Amino acid sequence: MTLTVLAAAGCGGGESEPEEASAEPQILSIRVTEQGGTSSLEVPKTAVPGLVELTFENAGSEPHSAELIRVEGVHSAAEVVEALGAAQEGAAVPEWFFAGGGVGTTPPGESRTVTQSFEPGTYHIFDTEAEGPTATDAEPPTIAVTGEAAAEAELPDPPATITASEYAFESEGLTPGASPVAFENAGEQPHHIVAAPLREGATVEDLEAFVEDESGPPPVDFERGFSTAVVEGGDTQVVDLSFEPTNYALICFISDREGGPPHAQLGMVAEAVVE
């Protein structure tokens, strides 16, 4: 997968000071637009720790996403961009660099919502789906998360769940159509979900062979698939997803924090039956 930085400072959150944390989810939104072949983001500038309901609106004509990177301490945009680039190549990431969730693949003209927790720190926003140039590649927009955390806030509990660990997926309760799904990372390493329908007659074993060298046609239909954002070990998101009534492959292309091959090459490929 090609991961391209999308960044443009927005004004969605204004300049006001963060409000006191609440047990109710904060309602935040990120919007992507395209003009003259260039993409840009409108991003809230501040938030408080705790539960967040984050909606990503794709007002463009191509797929986009809003991948969040949480940074602890003071680090420049150049450091964050460099660390992300290294992670995309399978290198180790710094101790201050964390996958912060966000919203995965969102088709043009659509919106997708996730519910997750925000921790204190600075969240940098990247688009992992943008194929063209971006407004400010070198300096992604940020959300400053400060204030007192809402300890009593809890995630929703949907009936469908996909659980990731090292290096496997388990799923239950998946049904056709659009519905919320709990994406739980029960492992210690960062993971995401790339979900795509298996082609007729293809098997997970075919996919395992394909991800080793990506030779020949893929045994899954990536055009009908989607991805979630990356979450760190121990974190959970509730994500709005839409499945067709078919057999899906669940794949993770992320590497360990210490570096290494993509998890798919370590066997993190599974089949999920949606019926």
ABEGO torsion letter per residue (X at the ends): XBBBBBBBBBAAAEABBBBBBBABBBBBBBBBBBBGGBBBBBBBABBBBEBBBBBBBBABABBBBBBBBBBBEBBBAAAAAAAAAAAAAGBBBBAABBBAEEBBBBBBGBBBBBBBBBBBEBBBBBBAABABBBABAABBBBBBBBEBBBAABBBBBBABBBBBBOBBBBBBGBBBEBBBBBBBBABABBBBBBBBBBBBGBBAAAAAAAAAAGBEBBABBAAABBBBBBBBBGBBBBBBBBBBBBBBBBBBABBBAAEEBBAAAAGBBBBBBBX
